[in-house]
């Protein structure tokens, strides 16, 4: 029966256009009757049914130009310096870095569509198979994750349920979206498996979504929920199956699917599930020779010098950023750039320096340390096979530390921060404050998509940093994309735009 169900799943996909707000093509499963489901409800069948929803999460997270990009480049971690005509891109990434973006910039529409595609896939499956309780619970939690990204980045967005039928959805307040996410988790978490299912959501990762929601509650609603965040985290810490991996970088290896620390990951595969190309996004063109890459990298994403300098010398996590002279795959022969600028003090030999001379228009081609967190196998193609960790257990420990600190419990906060630091050979802390907590989260979670939200929660997102002036508080939300405003008259632009 399972073989025939899989055949129906692959062969029976149909495209359905949703309401104008979504502008999506959704995949709906056909050919499986309710009678089949009633008689053959197996874990294998449920796995087959829900993969279209999870595929939507994997689809455009690990590549350039979407949600991940606007989160990271608008933070104090990364920039995309313009090198003459290269990476000018109509000024989109310069505006993103400087917090001067506009509602017509394409990546914000891409991020909006990415999240609502997940919502749409979940809703369609819920409509098609309303009687599968376990499947329904998991889909509602997955939909809540998409709404966590939406509330964090756009604020006031439409809540679209599986019972809604077409038309232009009404816009909901951030408070209403918060309550929708909270209710979705509280009503469904207990129905999820407690197995360590890294590529699917489970009971523990449902609590992680809830903890993230509560940790940012003051930002989202004006009312702090520190104790509730801590309670959700304690469920994971006291009862969950996770632990810190002895080797920090094993969490980002090509073969990282069995990491004891990675809680929810996107299972990229160079052959069957492409889309994760961070090596292409960050490395210098000539670094193709370092890793014997099949395609030339794009020489884009580079870390800010101040962020690089935030690492202590003995902290192994500093190797999350690649710095210094670069060599061919033999580790001996220097690689060079025949097009290196005449004013580059390092000449044609590639040397990744923490200092970047300017953001635009003539950043030096080899300036800036690069994202080095994820293993790159020799001979890799444009897509990597590393699973991308959306949630890691070290983040649980740091969130626990923060929640305790915000309630005045410095002793507990130090205990949990030092657990994470010990793994990385960093000296134990003897005191703690907001700056220390924020910096520690940056060192641990660099380039994993958390920094923007952290900076906002700590009141630092509007600060001035390299090549960015102080920005106005309304920039804590991205604009509702112009495409969506034109498509749905029920939407109102966020304040300030």
Secondary structure, DSSP 8 states (H G I E B T S, - for coil): -HHHHHHHHHHT-EEEE--TTT--EEEE--S--HHHHHH---HHHHHHHHHHHHHHHHHTTSSTTSHHHHHHHTSSSEEE--BTTBT-GGGHHHHHHHT---TT-HHHHHHHHHHHHHHHHHHHHHHHTTT-HHHHHHHHHHHHHHHHHHHHHTSS-----TT--SS------HHHHHHHHHHHHHHHGGGS--S--TTS--HHHHHHHHHHHHHTHHHHHSS--HHHHHHHHHHHHHH-S----SSGGGGGSTT-TT-SSEEEEE--BTTTB----HHHHHS-GGGHHHHT-SS-----EEE-HHHHTTS-TT-GGGGGEE-EE-B-TTSSSB-B-TT--TT-TTTTB-EEBS--S-SSSB--TTBS-EE--S---TT--SS----EEEEEHHHHHHHHHHHHHHTT-HHHHHHHHHHHHHHTT----S---HHHHHHHHHHHHTTSS-HHHHHHHTT-TTS-BTTB----GGGGS----HHHHHH-TT----TT-
